[in-house]
């Protein structure tokens, strides 16, 4: 027991303090992760809105009004339309794929990189 207390005195910290710091950091990480947007839900919501206004168009063509509506809706939610990621598959309509959007918020983008791996 004496060896632990001498080590803590030399190091300048207390085990309870270290544990509280770890718990606080873990809680902050959970809070930030809970605040991150969900791309799949956001794309689904934008598709539903686009379906309501532009039923006569399909989303295969990126330049038609329905696709433009989905893209603009996602931009309003904080995403950029980007077809360069490998997961963005050209065999399916690009505007309706969550993987074809990147977050324009740098913190959400960084955390999204960890979430996708």
C-alpha atoms as a printed R data frame, in Angstrom:
    type eleno elety resid chain resno       x      y       z
1   ATOM     1    CA   UNK     A     1   0.000  0.000   0.000
2   ATOM     2    CA   UNK     A     2   2.868  2.339   0.787
3   ATOM     3    CA   UNK     A     3   4.354  1.832  -2.697
4   ATOM     4    CA   UNK     A     4   1.146  3.020  -4.354
5   ATOM     5    CA   UNK     A     5   0.936  6.156  -2.240
6   ATOM     6    CA   UNK     A     6   4.609  6.979  -2.852
7   ATOM     7    CA   UNK     A     7   4.097  6.514  -6.611
8   ATOM     8    CA   UNK     A     8   1.055  8.784  -6.538
9   ATOM     9    CA   UNK     A     9   2.928 11.425  -4.565
10  ATOM    10    CA   UNK     A    10   5.781 11.325  -7.077
11  ATOM    11    CA   UNK     A    11   3.420 11.455 -10.031
12  ATOM    12    CA   UNK     A    12   1.411 14.247  -8.452
13  ATOM    13    CA   UNK     A    13  -2.035 12.737  -8.890
14  ATOM    14    CA   UNK     A    14  -4.546 10.706  -7.012
15  ATOM    15    CA   UNK     A    15  -6.281  7.577  -8.408
16  ATOM    16    CA   UNK     A    16  -9.724  9.015  -7.684
17  ATOM    17    CA   UNK     A    17  -8.885 12.193  -9.610
18  ATOM    18    CA   UNK     A    18  -7.642 10.199 -12.602
19  ATOM    19    CA   UNK     A    19 -10.789  8.089 -12.579
20  ATOM    20    CA   UNK     A    20 -13.050 11.158 -12.409
21  ATOM    21    CA   UNK     A    21 -11.235 12.690 -15.366
22  ATOM    22    CA   UNK     A    22 -11.701  9.510 -17.401
23  ATOM    23    CA   UNK     A    23 -15.410  9.395 -16.513
24  ATOM    24    CA   UNK     A    24 -15.873 13.050 -17.477
25  ATOM    25    CA   UNK     A    25 -14.101 12.517 -20.805
26  ATOM    26    CA   UNK     A    26 -16.214  9.444 -21.493
27  ATOM    27    CA   UNK     A    27 -19.432 11.336 -20.724
28  ATOM    28    CA   UNK     A    28 -18.384 14.197 -22.990
29  ATOM    29    CA   UNK     A    29 -17.645 11.735 -25.804
30  ATOM    30    CA   UNK     A    30 -21.096 10.144 -25.404
31  ATOM    31    CA   UNK     A    31 -22.769 13.551 -25.356
32  ATOM    32    CA   UNK     A    32 -21.000 14.676 -28.525
33  ATOM    33    CA   UNK     A    33 -21.712 11.394 -30.299
34  ATOM    34    CA   UNK     A    34 -25.395 11.673 -29.377
35  ATOM    35    CA   UNK     A    35 -25.575 15.122 -30.924
36  ATOM    36    CA   UNK     A    36 -24.211 13.996 -34.265
37  ATOM    37    CA   UNK     A    37 -26.630 13.953 -37.138
38  ATOM    38    CA   UNK     A    38 -27.682 10.667 -38.682
39  ATOM    39    CA   UNK     A    39 -27.158 10.873 -42.445
40  ATOM    40    CA   UNK     A    40 -29.479  7.984 -43.264
41  ATOM    41    CA   UNK     A    41 -32.369  9.544 -41.322
42  ATOM    42    CA   UNK     A    42 -31.693 12.963 -42.830
43  ATOM    43    CA   UNK     A    43 -31.668 11.580 -46.392
44  ATOM    44    CA   UNK     A    44 -34.879  9.655 -45.698
45  ATOM    45    CA   UNK     A    45 -36.575 12.814 -44.392
46  ATOM    46    CA   UNK     A    46 -35.440 14.798 -47.443
47  ATOM    47    CA   UNK     A    47 -36.660 12.039 -49.779
48  ATOM    48    CA   UNK     A    48 -40.090 12.071 -48.135
49  ATOM    49    CA   UNK     A    49 -40.313 15.838 -48.595
50  ATOM    50    CA   UNK     A    50 -39.156 15.574 -52.215
51  ATOM    51    CA   UNK     A    51 -41.711 12.811 -52.872
52  ATOM    52    CA   UNK     A    52 -44.454 15.089 -51.648
53  ATOM    53    CA   UNK     A    53 -43.547 17.923 -54.031
54  ATOM    54    CA   UNK     A    54 -42.002 16.183 -57.049
55  ATOM    55    CA   UNK     A    55 -43.762 12.855 -57.570
56  ATOM    56    CA   UNK     A    56 -43.492 13.029 -61.357
57  ATOM    57    CA   UNK     A    57 -39.693 12.956 -61.306
58  ATOM    58    CA   UNK     A    58 -37.292 10.209 -60.345
59  ATOM    59    CA   UNK     A    59 -34.006 10.754 -58.546
60  ATOM    60    CA   UNK     A    60 -31.815  9.005 -61.114
61  ATOM    61    CA   UNK     A    61 -30.976 12.284 -62.867
62  ATOM    62    CA   UNK     A    62 -29.083 14.615 -60.533
63  ATOM    63    CA   UNK     A    63 -30.323 17.677 -62.428
64  ATOM    64    CA   UNK     A    64 -34.080 17.103 -62.150
65  ATOM    65    CA   UNK     A    65 -36.129 19.040 -59.559
66  ATOM    66    CA   UNK     A    66 -36.651 16.091 -57.223
67  ATOM    67    CA   UNK     A    67 -32.921 15.371 -56.963
68  ATOM    68    CA   UNK     A    68 -32.120 19.049 -56.596
69  ATOM    69    CA   UNK     A    69 -34.651 19.271 -53.768
70  ATOM    70    CA   UNK     A    70 -33.017 16.355 -51.906
71  ATOM    71    CA   UNK     A    71 -29.559 17.876 -52.365
72  ATOM    72    CA   UNK     A    72 -30.728 21.332 -51.201
73  ATOM    73    CA   UNK     A    73 -32.506 19.775 -48.223
74  ATOM    74    CA   UNK     A    74 -29.314 17.981 -47.203
75  ATOM    75    CA   UNK     A    75 -27.299 21.184 -47.625
76  ATOM    76    CA   UNK     A    76 -29.757 22.879 -45.264
77  ATOM    77    CA   UNK     A    77 -29.117 20.064 -42.755
78  ATOM    78    CA   UNK     A    78 -25.355 20.665 -42.883
79  ATOM    79    CA   UNK     A    79 -24.109 18.276 -45.582
80  ATOM    80    CA   UNK     A    80 -22.284 18.719 -48.868
81  ATOM    81    CA   UNK     A    81 -23.153 16.555 -51.892
82  ATOM    82    CA   UNK     A    82 -19.988 14.651 -52.788
83  ATOM    83    CA   UNK     A    83 -19.886 11.695 -55.165
84  ATOM    84    CA   UNK     A    84 -16.173 10.994 -54.666
85  ATOM    85    CA   UNK     A    85 -16.353  8.586 -51.666
86  ATOM    86    CA   UNK     A    86 -15.888  4.941 -52.636
87  ATOM    87    CA   UNK     A    87 -19.131  3.983 -50.884
88  ATOM    88    CA   UNK     A    88 -21.127  6.319 -53.151
89  ATOM    89    CA   UNK     A    89 -22.368  3.761 -55.694
90  ATOM    90    CA   UNK     A    90 -23.242  5.006 -59.201
91  ATOM    91    CA   UNK     A    91 -25.549  2.021 -59.761
92  ATOM    92    CA   UNK     A    92 -28.115  3.693 -57.494
93  ATOM    93    CA   UNK     A    93 -29.515  7.254 -57.551
94  ATOM    94    CA   UNK     A    94 -26.750  9.396 -56.060
95  ATOM    95    CA   UNK     A    95 -28.902 12.029 -54.287
96  ATOM    96    CA   UNK     A    96 -30.672  9.346 -52.232
97  ATOM    97    CA   UNK     A    97 -27.522  7.672 -50.879
98  ATOM    98    CA   UNK     A    98 -26.357  8.812 -47.433
99  ATOM    99    CA   UNK     A    99 -22.784  7.896 -48.390
100 ATOM   100    CA   UNK     A   100 -22.805 10.579 -51.106
101 ATOM   101    CA   UNK     A   101 -22.958 13.351 -48.500
102 ATOM   102    CA   UNK     A   102 -20.194 14.637 -46.289
103 ATOM   103    CA   UNK     A   103 -20.726 16.761 -43.242
104 ATOM   104    CA   UNK     A   104 -19.868 20.425 -43.658
105 ATOM   105    CA   UNK     A   105 -19.284 20.656 -39.884
106 ATOM   106    CA   UNK     A   106 -15.639 19.773 -39.200
107 ATOM   107    CA   UNK     A   107 -16.294 18.118 -35.824
108 ATOM   108    CA   UNK     A   108 -19.108 15.964 -37.194
109 ATOM   109    CA   UNK     A   109 -16.937 15.090 -40.193
110 ATOM   110    CA   UNK     A   110 -14.044 13.928 -37.997
111 ATOM   111    CA   UNK     A   111 -16.294 11.856 -35.754
112 ATOM   112    CA   UNK     A   112 -18.101 10.495 -38.811
113 ATOM   113    CA   UNK     A   113 -14.789  9.162 -40.106
114 ATOM   114    CA   UNK     A   114 -14.473  7.066 -36.945
115 ATOM   115    CA   UNK     A   115 -18.146  6.028 -37.064
116 ATOM   116    CA   UNK     A   116 -17.865  4.668 -40.616
117 ATOM   117    CA   UNK     A   117 -14.850  2.447 -39.843
